[in-house]
Amino acid sequence: MTITNKRKNAPKAEIEGAVAEASAPMKAPSKQRQLAALVVRDDGATLEQMIAATGWLPHTTRAALTGLRKKGYVITSDKVDGIRTYRGVAPE
């Protein structure tokens, strides 16, 4: 029976883990962040654009806008020629 010292192997494992993290691809932004990025653009975003970006249903997308408001985003909307556009300002 062989007894191994786990502490002896720990630094090597930590180094390998750090290298793996550094070479791992970055995660894609969350859908909530994608939605926030669309809304804070100068042009804002229509509901259809937000649905296309997230894949959510309309009611889910509007609920996510409410979530952004609760996080401090100031979101306004205006309707021009029957198309509602949402614009926002990120919290400071």
C-alpha positions in Angstrom: 0.0 0.0 0.0 1.4 3.4 -1.1 0.6 6.6 0.8 0.7 9.7 -1.2 1.1 13.2 0.0 -1.7 15.3 -1.5 0.0 18.5 -0.5 3.0 17.6 -2.6 0.8 17.4 -5.7 -1.2 20.5 -5.0 1.0 23.2 -6.6 1.2 21.2 -9.9 -2.5 20.9 -10.0 -3.0 24.6 -9.2 -0.6 25.5 -12.1 -2.3 23.2 -14.5 -5.7 24.6 -13.5 -4.4 28.2 -14.0 -3.1 27.3 -17.4 -6.4 25.6 -18.4 -8.3 28.7 -17.3 -6.1 31.0 -19.2 -6.4 29.0 -22.4 -10.2 28.3 -22.0 -12.4 30.3 -24.4 -14.3 33.2 -22.8 -17.9 32.6 -22.0 -20.5 34.3 -24.2 -22.3 37.2 -22.5 -25.5 36.2 -20.8 -28.8 37.0 -22.5 -29.6 39.6 -19.8 -26.3 41.4 -20.8 -27.1 41.1 -24.5 -30.5 42.7 -23.8 -28.8 45.5 -21.8 -26.3 46.1 -24.6 -29.1 46.4 -27.2 -31.1 48.8 -25.1 -28.2 51.2 -24.3 -27.3 51.6 -27.9 -27.9 55.0 -29.4 -30.6 53.6 -31.7 -32.1 51.5 -28.9 -33.8 48.3 -29.8 -37.2 47.1 -30.9 -39.0 44.1 -29.2 -38.4 42.1 -32.4 -34.6 42.8 -32.2 -34.4 41.8 -28.6 -36.4 38.6 -29.2 -34.1 37.7 -32.1 -31.0 38.2 -30.0 -32.2 36.3 -27.0 -34.6 33.7 -28.4 -37.2 34.6 -25.7 -40.9 35.0 -26.1 -42.2 38.6 -26.1 -43.6 38.5 -22.6 -40.3 37.1 -21.3 -38.4 39.9 -23.0 -40.6 42.6 -21.5 -40.2 41.0 -18.1 -36.4 41.1 -18.5 -36.7 44.8 -19.3 -38.5 45.2 -15.9 -35.6 43.3 -14.3 -33.1 45.7 -15.9 -35.1 48.6 -14.4 -34.9 47.0 -11.0 -31.1 46.8 -11.5 -31.0 50.6 -12.0 -31.2 51.0 -15.8 -33.4 53.9 -16.9 -35.5 52.5 -19.7 -37.8 54.6 -21.9 -39.8 53.7 -24.9 -41.4 55.6 -27.8 -43.6 54.5 -30.6 -42.9 55.8 -34.1 -45.0 54.6 -37.1 -46.4 51.8 -35.0 -42.9 50.4 -33.9 -42.0 50.7 -30.3 -38.3 51.3 -29.6 -36.7 50.9 -26.1 -33.8 52.9 -25.0 -31.9 52.8 -21.8 -29.1 54.3 -19.7 -26.9 52.0 -17.6 -26.6 52.7 -13.9 -23.5 54.5 -12.8 
